[in-house]
């Protein structure tokens, strides 16, 4: 298999996120991939990171921690299992013709079909998902994984200032946020939407150099080093150059063009950026608007130098996540923890 396909198979069978070393070990031990290289895990990490960067919305992989990957929430894991001669295991079964889902997607389906707009316990959700064949896992503790995945998704949405699709009701019970339509979670979501819309408008009227400096600060926050603002000679030039560092191992030199536009960016801009790249450079376009289909197709061409894309929604979300344009407030909600019987607290965020 190719590195990407082998990693996808490994992660689709995992009960949770895996460090790149674990992914590589499973790929090699199951003979899904062979290499003569001395640093196979670095190759795997570079491949997965590149796929995420080049396909920000469609890649099945997500980076959940340094050098730790998992499948994107909502990604339907329908991966045919390849039987390898001499290496048959209990995992070499077929999923062909049967549609399975991620932990969180299967939880949503269970709540929709059996919840009747009432919270369900995560153990019951897991039991129903397994019984309906929506969830397929080799893990020994699927209930714990289900609950952990739901809570992780809730926190990820909260960090972005968005309302999660799940609501944690305490004592292991979970519901869908769309059942509420009112109350604290709904008010937080509406408030955050207004703030994000306002921030996006503010970016359009910000002084140009101040805007470029804000982008440079954001790049530093997400892992860029050696950041340099270039001299603006004419529109269409590279605005920022820097080196993206991943895990102190992978260093990618990148040229960034910033488009503070209201209209969507189209394919010619991607071609222009690609033509401006220096030796061993990759491209990144950041816009306050969005990208047309032609631009996305052009950026993802497999026979050309990669060009990553960041639209306005993603830009504002990252600016908020790293506290560069908004102050994050915290609302503390206390509840009794199910197992320990002690008082814990969860935190809802508004930006």
N, C-alpha and C positions, 0 to 999 in steps of 0.2 A: 504494500500500500504506500501511497504518498504520505508524507508526514502529517498533513492536515487530516486526511481520512483516518489514519491510524489513531491520532489524538482524539478525533470525534468519536470513534468507537470506544476508546478507553473511558472518556468522560461520560458517554451515554450509559455506560454500565456502572459508573461510580455512584456512590450514595451521597456524595457531596464534592466540594471543590478539592482539587489535587494540586500539589506543588509540581512544578515542571520536572523535578527529579523523579517524582512518583509516576508521572505520566510517561516519561522516557523509559523508566524501568519496566513498566507494564508493556509498553510497545515492544521493547526488545525481548522480554521474557516470553511474550505470546507470539513472537516472531511475526509481528505485524509490519515491522520495518527493520531494515538492515542498514548499517553504515560502517564505514571504515574510519570515520572521523574520531578524533581523540576527545572531543567535547560534544557528545550527542545531545545533552540537555540544552546546551547553548543554541544548537541548531533548531531544536524543537521550540524553545522560547522565542527565537527570532521569527520562526515561521508563524506561530500563533499570534505574536504581537503584530506582525506585518499584516496578517489577514484581518485583524480587528481594526487596524488603522486604515486599511484600504477599503473596508466594508463596514463602516461604523454602524449602519442600521441593519444590515442583513447577515453579518457574521454570526455563526452559532456560538462563538466563544466570547467570554467576557473575562476581564482581569479583575478578580475580586480582592486581591492582595498582592504584594510584591512577588512576582514569579508564580502566582497561584491562579489557576484558571478553572472556569466552570462553564456550563452551557447557559446561554442567554435565557432569562425568564420569558416564557411564552414560546420558546423554540420547541417545536414538536419533534421529539426524538424518535424518528422512524428510521432506524439504522439497520440494514440487513447485515446479519452476522456471517462472516466468511469462515467456512470450515477449512482449517489449515492441516494438511496431511501430517500425521505424526504429532499433532499438538491439540487434539480434541479435548475439550474440557466441558464442564457443566455449562459454561457460558456460550458454547458454540451451538446455539439454537437459532431458529429463524423467527423473525418478527414480520416477515413478509405477509402482506394482506391484513395485518392487524395494526391499527393506529394507536400508538401509546403517546403519553404526554409527560411533560416535566412534572415535578412534584407540585409546583404552584398552579400550573394549568389544570392538573387533575383535581386539585383542591377546589378550584373555582367551578369546575364542572359538577363536582359532588354537591357543593353548596347550592348551585342553581337548581339541580334536579331533586335533591332531598332536603334542603335546608328550610324550605317554605318561609323564607325571609326571617329565619331565626338562627342564631349562632349554633354551631356544632362543635363538639370536642374534637381535637386534632386526631385522637385515636379512632374515633368513628369515621372521620373524613378519610383517613388512611385505609381503614377496613373496606369502606365503600369503593374507593378508587382501585384497590387491588381486586376486589370482587368483580367489578365491572370490566376489568382488564385495561383500564385507562392508565394504570401505573405499573411499570415493570421494573423491578430492581432486584439485585443480588444482595443488597445490604441486609444485615441481621437485625437492624433496628430501624425499619422504615418509618415508624411513628415518630421517633426522635428526629429523623432527618426531615420528615414532613414539617414538623413544627419549627425546626431551625430554619428551613428554607422560607417559610412564610414570614417569620420574624425578620430574617435578613432582607427580604424584599420590602417589607414595611419600612425598615430603617433606610434603605437605599432611596425609596421614593421621598421620604421625609427630608433627607439631606438635599434633595433637588428642589424642595419646596413644593412638591406635588402631593396630592392625596393618594395614598396607596389604595389598591383595589381591595385589600383585606383590612379588617378592623380587629384588633386584639381586645377581647372582652374580659380577659382575666380567667384564671383557673383552667387554662388550656382551651378555652372556647374562642372560636374565630367566626367572623361573619364577613359579608361583603359590604364595602363602604357605600355602594350605590343603593343599598337598601335604606340607608339613613336619610339622605337628602336634606338633612337639617342637623342642628346641634353643632358641637364644637368642631368636629372633623370637617364638616361642610363649610363652616365659617372660616376655618383656617385655609382651606383650599381656595375659597373665593378671594380672601385677602391676598394670598400669595400670587394668584393669577393676576390681580390688579397691579401688584408690586412689580412682577416680572414684565408685564406689558409696559409699565411706566419706565422701567430701566431700559428696555429695548428702544423706546423713543428717545431717552436721554442720550444713548450712544450715537444717535444720528445727528445730534446737534452739538456734540462735544468737540472742542477744538482738536484739529487733526493730530497734532503732535502729542497732545495729552491722551488721545485715543490710542495711538501707537504705543505709548509708554504703558498704558493700562494692559494692552495685549502682551507686552514684554513681561510685565509683572505676572500675568496669568501663566505665560509659558514657563517662567521660573518656578511657579507653584506646582505645575504638573510634571516637572522633571527635566526641563531644559537647562543646559549650561552654555557658557560662552555666547550669550545672547548679544546680538549687535544690531542696532537700528541702522538701516542703510539710508543714504541720502536720496531724497525724493527728487528725481529729475523729471519724470513724466509718469502719467498714469500707466499702469501695466507692468511697472518694475517690481522687483522683490523688495518688500518693506522691512523684513526682519530675517536674520539668519541666526541659527543656533544649533546646538547638539542635544538631541534627546537621549537621555541616559536611562536605561532600564536595569535595575538591580546591580548597578556598578559593573555590569558585564557587557551589555549591548549599548553601543554608541552609534547613533545615526545622525549624520549631518543633514539638516533640513533648511530649506528656503521657504519662507512664509510670505504669502501675499494677503493683504487685508482689504476686503471690499466692503466699505460702509455704504451699502446700497439698499434701496427699497425693492427693486426688481430682482428677480431670481438670476443667479449666475448661470451662464450657458457654456456649452462645450468649448467655444473659442478661447475663453479665459483659461480653461484648464490646459489647452494646447499651448497657450502663450506662456504660462507658468512653467510647463515642462520644457519649453524651449529656452527658458532663462536659467535652468539649473546648471550648477557647476559640476565638476567631476565628483562622483561618489555622493552627490546630493539627492535627496528626495524632496518632494514638494508638499506643501500644506496651504490650503486656501481657507481663510476664515471670513465669513460674511455675516452681516447683520440681517440678511434676508434669508434666502434658501437657494437650493440648486435644482435646476431643471433636470429632467431625465437624461437628456443628452450629456450634460456635464457629469452626472454620476456614472453613466456608461463609459465616458471617455476616461474618467479618473480610475476606473476599475479595469482598464484594458490590461490583459495579461502579458502582452508583448511590448509594453512600454514602461518607463520609469514610474513607480507608484506616486500618486498625488492624493493625499488625504484631504477630506472635506469636513468642515465644521460650520454648521448653519447657525442662524441667530438664536434659535431656541437652545441649542447646545451651548453656545457661547455664554448666554445669560445664565444658564444653569450652572456652568462652571464658575463664573464670576461670583455667583451667590455661594456656591459650595465652599470656595476658598476665602469668602469674606472680603472680597475686594470692592464690592459696590453696595452691600447691604449688611445690616446688623441682624444677626440671628437671635430671636427671642426664644425663651424656653418656657413651656407650660408643664408643670409637674403634676402627674396623676398617680396617686398611690393605690396599690392593690395588693391583695394577699396572694403570695406565690403558692402554687398548687402543691408542690412536693415538700418544700421546707416548712410551710405554714407560717412564714415570717412575712413581714411587710417589706415589699420591694417597691420600686417606682419605675415607671416608664415615662419617657419624655416626648412630647409632641413639639415640633419646631415650626415656627413661622419666620418668614424672611421678608 
